[in-house]
Amino acid sequence: MSLKATGQETDSAFSLLEAAEPADFGPPLHIHNDAAEAFYVLEGEYIIFLDGREYACPAGSFIFIPAGIPHGFRVGKVESRKLNLYAPAAMVGYFDDLSEAIKSGTADDELLGTIAERSSMEVIGPVPEGYL
């Protein structure tokens, strides 16, 4: 993750991050309770799971996810890059804490849940069967 704009820089209106992610990478199904999330695909392809449907999102795609909506994603068959916008500003501390836990080798389910809760994110489980 590369930080492009923080809440401090935007008067808490939004945060903007850029992610370069390996093929087939993706988080579990989750909810952001405090912020809407938007994706803009720069390179490659993402499969977005939202509201019980899958959306193929090649480079140039934009998708908006209101706060409180369960969603997930999976990177397509090649390494891909995207911008993530959170409004109001959110999630910056989450990625810092997650990175630290992974690097230190302490990233068990309990710690990952605690990190998510601190960022008003709720992990609700794996993506549904059949989701790529």
Short mmCIF file of the C-alpha atoms (twelve columns), coordinates in Angstrom:
data_MODEL
# 
_entry.id   MODEL 
# 
loop_
_atom_site.group_PDB 
_atom_site.id 
_atom_site.type_symbol 
_atom_site.label_atom_id 
_atom_site.label_alt_id 
_atom_site.label_comp_id 
_atom_site.label_asym_id 
_atom_site.label_seq_id 
_atom_site.Cartn_x 
_atom_site.Cartn_y 
_atom_site.Cartn_z 
_atom_site.pdbx_PDB_model_num 
ATOM 1   C CA . MET A 1   0.000   0.000   0.000   1 
ATOM 2   C CA . SER A 2   1.181   3.455   -0.868  1 
ATOM 3   C CA . LEU A 3   -0.433  6.380   0.897   1 
ATOM 4   C CA . LYS A 4   -1.516  9.144   -1.505  1 
ATOM 5   C CA . ALA A 5   -3.697  11.327  0.763   1 
ATOM 6   C CA . THR A 6   -4.531  11.142  4.465   1 
ATOM 7   C CA . GLY A 7   -7.335  12.524  6.559   1 
ATOM 8   C CA . GLN A 8   -4.890  15.118  7.884   1 
ATOM 9   C CA . GLU A 9   -4.339  16.375  4.338   1 
ATOM 10  C CA . THR A 10  -8.025  16.339  3.365   1 
ATOM 11  C CA . ASP A 11  -9.629  17.693  6.544   1 
ATOM 12  C CA . SER A 12  -10.883 14.104  7.159   1 
ATOM 13  C CA . ALA A 13  -12.931 14.159  3.935   1 
ATOM 14  C CA . PHE A 14  -11.172 11.119  2.442   1 
ATOM 15  C CA . SER A 15  -8.056  8.984   2.384   1 
ATOM 16  C CA . LEU A 16  -6.526  7.672   -0.836  1 
ATOM 17  C CA . LEU A 17  -4.261  4.647   -1.077  1 
ATOM 18  C CA . GLU A 18  -2.673  2.823   -3.997  1 
ATOM 19  C CA . ALA A 19  -2.292  -0.948  -3.867  1 
ATOM 20  C CA . ALA A 20  -0.166  -3.252  -5.996  1 
ATOM 21  C CA . GLU A 21  -1.350  -6.798  -5.353  1 
ATOM 22  C CA . PRO A 22  -0.389  -10.267 -6.599  1 
ATOM 23  C CA . ALA A 23  -2.606  -12.427 -8.775  1 
ATOM 24  C CA . ASP A 24  -5.416  -14.216 -6.909  1 
ATOM 25  C CA . PHE A 25  -4.939  -12.131 -3.737  1 
ATOM 26  C CA . GLY A 26  -8.025  -11.037 -1.831  1 
ATOM 27  C CA . PRO A 27  -9.351  -10.390 1.661   1 
ATOM 28  C CA . PRO A 28  -12.293 -12.143 3.318   1 
ATOM 29  C CA . LEU A 29  -15.772 -10.696 3.051   1 
ATOM 30  C CA . HIS A 30  -15.927 -7.580  5.217   1 
ATOM 31  C CA . ILE A 31  -17.802 -4.386  6.062   1 
ATOM 32  C CA . HIS A 32  -16.481 -0.867  6.595   1 
ATOM 33  C CA . ASN A 33  -18.852 0.560   9.193   1 
ATOM 34  C CA . ASP A 34  -17.460 4.088   9.211   1 
ATOM 35  C CA . ALA A 35  -16.644 4.862   5.571   1 
ATOM 36  C CA . ALA A 36  -17.623 4.259   1.985   1 
ATOM 37  C CA . GLU A 37  -14.962 2.659   -0.188  1 
ATOM 38  C CA . ALA A 38  -14.286 3.204   -3.874  1 
ATOM 39  C CA . PHE A 39  -11.949 1.296   -6.180  1 
ATOM 40  C CA . TYR A 40  -10.389 2.612   -9.380  1 
ATOM 41  C CA . VAL A 41  -8.476  -0.107  -11.253 1 
ATOM 42  C CA . LEU A 42  -5.201  1.177   -12.704 1 
ATOM 43  C CA . GLU A 43  -3.764  -2.062  -14.131 1 
ATOM 44  C CA . GLY A 44  -4.860  -5.671  -14.412 1 
ATOM 45  C CA . GLU A 45  -8.253  -6.845  -13.199 1 
ATOM 46  C CA . TYR A 46  -10.166 -7.223  -9.954  1 
ATOM 47  C CA . ILE A 47  -13.238 -9.313  -9.289  1 
ATOM 48  C CA . ILE A 48  -15.440 -7.397  -6.855  1 
ATOM 49  C CA . PHE A 49  -18.039 -9.255  -4.779  1 
ATOM 50  C CA . LEU A 50  -20.832 -6.904  -3.785  1 
ATOM 51  C CA . ASP A 51  -24.461 -7.398  -2.850  1 
ATOM 52  C CA . GLY A 52  -24.444 -11.103 -3.785  1 
ATOM 53  C CA . ARG A 53  -22.969 -10.498 -7.259  1 
ATOM 54  C CA . GLU A 54  -19.548 -10.638 -8.876  1 
ATOM 55  C CA . TYR A 55  -18.261 -7.831  -11.072 1 
ATOM 56  C CA . ALA A 56  -15.256 -8.164  -13.381 1 
ATOM 57  C CA . CYS A 57  -13.401 -4.850  -13.165 1 
ATOM 58  C CA . PRO A 58  -10.591 -4.418  -15.714 1 
ATOM 59  C CA . ALA A 59  -8.273  -1.398  -15.843 1 
ATOM 60  C CA . GLY A 60  -10.310 1.811   -15.959 1 
ATOM 61  C CA . SER A 61  -13.166 0.412   -13.861 1 
ATOM 62  C CA . PHE A 62  -14.651 2.323   -10.937 1 
ATOM 63  C CA . ILE A 63  -16.864 0.837   -8.232  1 
ATOM 64  C CA . PHE A 64  -18.414 2.529   -5.195  1 
ATOM 65  C CA . ILE A 65  -19.280 0.621   -2.015  1 
ATOM 66  C CA . PRO A 66  -21.384 2.496   0.560   1 
ATOM 67  C CA . ALA A 67  -20.504 2.136   4.253   1 
ATOM 68  C CA . GLY A 68  -22.111 -0.870  5.906   1 
ATOM 69  C CA . ILE A 69  -22.289 -3.038  2.758   1 
ATOM 70  C CA . PRO A 70  -20.605 -6.494  2.820   1 
ATOM 71  C CA . HIS A 71  -18.017 -6.842  0.073   1 
ATOM 72  C CA . GLY A 72  -14.765 -8.450  -0.948  1 
ATOM 73  C CA . PHE A 73  -12.491 -8.682  -3.939  1 
ATOM 74  C CA . ARG A 74  -10.038 -10.961 -5.634  1 
ATOM 75  C CA . VAL A 75  -7.195  -9.912  -7.929  1 
ATOM 76  C CA . GLY A 76  -7.480  -11.453 -11.395 1 
ATOM 77  C CA . LYS A 77  -4.903  -13.695 -13.074 1 
ATOM 78  C CA . VAL A 78  -2.113  -11.085 -13.169 1 
ATOM 79  C CA . GLU A 79  -0.604  -8.682  -10.641 1 
ATOM 80  C CA . SER A 80  -2.882  -5.652  -10.510 1 
ATOM 81  C CA . ARG A 81  -2.942  -2.102  -9.158  1 
ATOM 82  C CA . LYS A 82  -5.811  -0.009  -7.855  1 
ATOM 83  C CA . LEU A 83  -6.609  3.168   -6.012  1 
ATOM 84  C CA . ASN A 84  -8.761  2.876   -2.876  1 
ATOM 85  C CA . LEU A 85  -10.643 5.926   -1.685  1 
ATOM 86  C CA . TYR A 86  -12.290 5.894   1.755   1 
ATOM 87  C CA . ALA A 87  -14.774 8.657   2.591   1 
ATOM 88  C CA . PRO A 88  -14.649 9.984   5.209   1 
ATOM 89  C CA . ALA A 89  -10.943 9.276   5.750   1 
ATOM 90  C CA . ALA A 90  -10.359 5.766   7.101   1 
ATOM 91  C CA . MET A 91  -8.228  2.619   6.969   1 
ATOM 92  C CA . VAL A 92  -4.745  4.191   6.996   1 
ATOM 93  C CA . GLY A 93  -3.900  2.822   10.441  1 
ATOM 94  C CA . TYR A 94  -5.330  -0.571  9.530   1 
ATOM 95  C CA . PHE A 95  -2.787  -1.223  6.801   1 
ATOM 96  C CA . ASP A 96  0.085   0.000   8.986   1 
ATOM 97  C CA . ASP A 97  -0.974  -2.316  11.836  1 
ATOM 98  C CA . LEU A 98  -1.590  -5.231  9.474   1 
ATOM 99  C CA . SER A 99  1.831   -4.832  7.872   1 
ATOM 100 C CA . GLU A 100 3.514   -4.732  11.294  1 
ATOM 101 C CA . ALA A 101 1.671   -7.891  12.446  1 
ATOM 102 C CA . ILE A 102 2.628   -9.773  9.285   1 
ATOM 103 C CA . LYS A 103 6.286   -8.701  9.479   1 
ATOM 104 C CA . SER A 104 6.513   -9.654  13.166  1 
ATOM 105 C CA . GLY A 105 4.881   -13.048 12.623  1 
ATOM 106 C CA . THR A 106 2.092   -12.336 15.136  1 
ATOM 107 C CA . ALA A 107 -0.780  -12.165 12.614  1 
ATOM 108 C CA . ASP A 108 -3.156  -14.731 14.137  1 
ATOM 109 C CA . ASP A 109 -6.952  -14.535 13.779  1 
ATOM 110 C CA . GLU A 110 -7.408  -12.817 17.147  1 
ATOM 111 C CA . LEU A 111 -4.906  -10.051 16.390  1 
ATOM 112 C CA . LEU A 112 -6.276  -9.562  12.869  1 
ATOM 113 C CA . GLY A 113 -9.772  -9.193  14.347  1 
ATOM 114 C CA . THR A 114 -8.547  -6.623  16.856  1 
ATOM 115 C CA . ILE A 115 -6.798  -4.634  14.122  1 
ATOM 116 C CA . ALA A 116 -9.966  -4.685  12.005  1 
ATOM 117 C CA . GLU A 117 -12.155 -3.559  14.930  1 
ATOM 118 C CA . ARG A 118 -9.859  -0.597  15.655  1 
ATOM 119 C CA . SER A 119 -10.492 0.555   12.080  1 
ATOM 120 C CA . SER A 120 -14.291 0.064   12.258  1 
ATOM 121 C CA . MET A 121 -14.019 -2.879  9.891   1 
ATOM 122 C CA . GLU A 122 -15.912 -6.079  10.509  1 
ATOM 123 C CA . VAL A 123 -14.644 -9.318  8.967   1 
ATOM 124 C CA . ILE A 124 -17.711 -11.462 8.346   1 
ATOM 125 C CA . GLY A 125 -16.140 -14.572 6.839   1 
ATOM 126 C CA . PRO A 126 -14.842 -16.074 3.655   1 
ATOM 127 C CA . VAL A 127 -16.266 -15.037 0.339   1 
ATOM 128 C CA . PRO A 128 -19.295 -17.148 -0.671  1 
ATOM 129 C CA . GLU A 129 -18.895 -20.467 -2.484  1 
ATOM 130 C CA . GLY A 130 -18.349 -20.044 -6.177  1 
ATOM 131 C CA . TYR A 131 -16.726 -16.641 -5.818  1 
ATOM 132 C CA . LEU A 132 -13.488 -16.535 -7.773  1 
# 
